[in-house]
Amino acid sequence: MLAVAFIRWWYGPGWKQLADNTRTRLHRTMLSFSVPTLARTLFLPWKRIVTAPGSGIDAYIRAAIDNTVSRLVGFTVRIIVLATALLMMGVMTLVGALQIIVWPVLPVLMVVLLVKGMP
């Protein structure tokens, strides 16, 4: 009776829970890295560091260079974090897919290994 309940859960709700857990882990990873916010603010200055242009052409050029460098630093940091997030999500997707594929074989594999292990 217990074995039948286990098999019924394993190939029914258990399999679905595994897929749901994989989806939840991916979503949490995306939110942990703040992917939507990073993508939306990709070209904004780093830490909102903006130099206001002063009077004169020299001050204007200096402010433009400072602001461009700030945007480049912000872009570089954000793109590295986004790439890391996408790499982590890719690895998690592969691991989750492997788990979902191997899931139905595990009970059979357990029985086969128990039988093979006996003398």
C-alpha positions, -999 to +999 in steps of 0.1 A: +000+000+000+028+024+009+048+015-022+017+021-044+012+055-028+048+064-033+047+054-070+015+074-075+031+105-059+064+100-077+049+099-112+022+125-104+024+153-080+061+147-072+072+152-108+051+184-110+065+197-077+100+192-091+092+212-122+076+239-101+106+240-077+129+245-108+108+273-121+107+289-086+145+287-083+149+304-116+126+332-107+143+337-073+177+338-090+164+364-115+151+386-087+182+381-065+203+395-093+177+422-100+177+414-137+147+435-146+161+466-128+196+461-143+182+457-178+161+488-174+189+510-160+217+495-182+229+529-196+224+550-165+254+566-147+271+546-120+257+553-086+240+584-101+273+602-102+266+630-126+287+662-130+267+693-138+283+714-166+297+747-154+302+779-173+327+778-201+336+753-227+363+736-205+338+729-177+312+716-202+338+692-218+350+680-184+314+674-173+307+655-206+338+633-201+330+626-164+294+617-173+305+595-201+330+577-179+303+573-152+279+557-178+306+534-191+314+522-156+277+517-149+272+498-181+303+476-175+293+467-140+257+460-149+266+440-180+289+418-159+262+412-133+236+405-160+260+380-177+266+363-143+229+361-137+222+346-171+250+321-166+236+311-133+201+308-147+214+287-176+232+263-152+201+261-131+180+254-162+203+226-173+203+211-138+165+213-135+160+198-170+184+169-161+165+164-128+131+163-146+145+139-172+161+115-147+131+117-122+111+088-137+141+065-139+152+068-103+127+043-087+135+017-113+172+024-109+169+020-071+153-015-075+179-026-102+208-015-080+194-033-050+189-065-070+224-062-085+240-055-051+227-087-036+249-118-040 
